């Protein structure tokens, strides 16, 4: 019998009765073969690997990270609530010291879901990791330093959006270059908002990157950055679509490569994200990750199909990207922020966000107070409509966000603004998101 | 028809004679560990006294033969050949027996990825033989999805003339996943096969004798509480492990008035208390299979939890901040003082308080008093404290079991939103101390209770109450056009796979289960039903190209209801 070196809590929830549509990559049997492989390998008999049942998350859990328009119930299925609950449970198991590490091997995924939720994008509706992060800070302290390392092949644009101005979070996303893959973002120059500049770290990799390239980036960029920033908790958003058999991406990473990455990173919590090679990739990658998390030998994990080699020109590109990333990291505090965010009282940005899964287009205007005493309160105006016709719009909403550790001035301004916008009545719905007081209210026309 | 149930237990061999669903006689002889056959024969002799002179008798036998052999490490020296493919490193697994890893590899859908190396099979078998193995197990990863490698290796070994007394193929033992357990189960099966065969021959010879002529059929108890034929038990002897605990649960089921609802069965003995769980009238199974002597197997077994708490348990005293607390077990103190022992036990506390009328009340009281005085307690306070401690510990264990059950993993949204209800509606108690402790424990849990009339021998009644069980696992992959039923070694093509829908898969599973039961010579073989099923699309690109159906069908497990006449029940037999 095998005994794990690190006690691992496994929250396995394959949602065998939930799909986006029956032929969609995010469908019932996505984790079927993974379950078969884990059972057949006898991994649930390993001393120190314990399986847990997820709980069903409540509205309030979700609202700490999101503004759901018009409501949580309208946007979220029971399956999402269970995936969220399972991810929160992973954190609870670690915080309560019931296990050393936890693996939320569940679906549906979440890392493309941004703060404002009008619908689903990139197969995601609500952001499992982000909700967990807020749960952890709610339980422990807003000062808990949390690092998220997203190793999905797609840029974690949702997680980036939620934490891009959050000084308590370090968000590193390693992904296939956005110029070659959905969602298109994730350039090295996207480095975070005024209060957390440099703490959004994007590492875009060229198509064809294999174990060698991925592990190079881990060793030369991710690990040094983590060592430098000294997080209290490390979360790995473990998308598995860098696998060489994945149908949606163009990467060459193997199951053993993923296991090695996990071993090197030593995350406290691992959460499954994407990965749609449900037969040829996921079963092996998940076994590899689980073995690595438990501190067991993963050197015998191998796919039935041989792994293609990383194209020779790729390594040079990866070295250059790594160099750029590290230079940006090292000089992040020397950058003149007033040049990036202006010298006024507020920083403002406009964005158009496409929801591919639901075919919606959201137009967003965001204001962040450039506050010397805290990360600054925020105001977001948002309007979503069907992609082909703005006539389908349900009208504009506004969201007032009071961040963790907000200064009294920001808090007072934010609260006044919420009242004012509601009184003006120009928005059809106004939301107030106040994590520190765990209060989430909204006003409707 | 008359039925004799015999349970060869660790201490005693119990026998019960059942006529028309009523217990007409019971017998008990001490178990002779050197010669289990002798104990069985003695019990048969005694219980046959209740035979009426005419009519046929069916003998249901629960033995510890395989269990003991596994625990004591006896049986035939055996080795295992395995096709592990890539994955977990088996070298680290430390199986505790010779294991020869071979090439050849089947994936999770039952596709051959690497061919079996026939030369390697023969070389390993030869090496195993040379190293002293008399029996051989062969098990491959995912052989329950495609048994061809195991079958081919088995045929090669059989044709090799190496002369193994038994060759067990892993896929025949279970349709469930878990390669390490498959290897272990096959290994244990091959190790105990000769013993079981020898045992069956002796039983068959006994039945030739004049005095046993009425016994026409012998059925062997399994860990899942079902029975199998003598002949089948020689093929799958490993299934006979842990049949004793299963027999006790069956006994409780057979005797209880509560046949349909959720119940917790609490069997309180002298040294241990065994707890089992009934859900909607059916006993709960171990999730992955029976565990025995450190071996984890795929043998289907009833769920029981044994705790070191009983009428003869040691009494420990803890003093915390001036408060005296009692803690009982897990070891046995010995015979209660009331029955001639020297140390106080929970039984003595019950006797002293006149909650039980056995033995010498004066001695029990005296013994409790000796314990109580240095603690500044009266004998009555101490006795009450012990009774409360017993009840508290028992309830704590029962609650822990249900708490774990309430957290078992579930894989669908609908199940998580409406999880299965395990919660007990009644506490069913048996065993000597049950009369004292069950009402108190049930009251603490807010449950009604029932105490069964037998403090001993319920296991033998359970053996008699057992009915056959048989199950098959059908795995149909319509994209690969392959249908597999490992328990019968079937792996063949599906004709017109496009038309093989869920309905067809269900029909096929039921038909195969019924014909399997019929081949085993089981009565009521038409009474099969589906216990588990899954059906998933197989998608290529963005098109559905097939479906995978996985269906487990079985003979409906039943337990005979057995009635008791007052005069047979405890103390009056």
Interface residues (C-beta under 8 A of the other chain):
Chain A: X1 X2 X12 X13 X14 X15 X16 X17 X18 X22 X23 X24 X27 X28 X29 X32 X33 X35 X36 X37 X39 X40 X41 X42 X43 X44 X45 X51 X52 X53 X54 X56 X77 X78 X79 X82 X247 X279 X283 X287 X291 X296 X297 X299 X300 X301 X302 X303 X304
Chain B: X86 X87 X88 X89 X92 X93 X94 X105 X107 X108 X109 X111 X113 X141 X142 X176 X177 X178 X179 X180 X181 X288 X294 X296 X407 X408 X409 X410 X411 X412 X413 X414 X416 X417 X534 X536 X537 X538 X539 X541 X542 X543 X544 X548
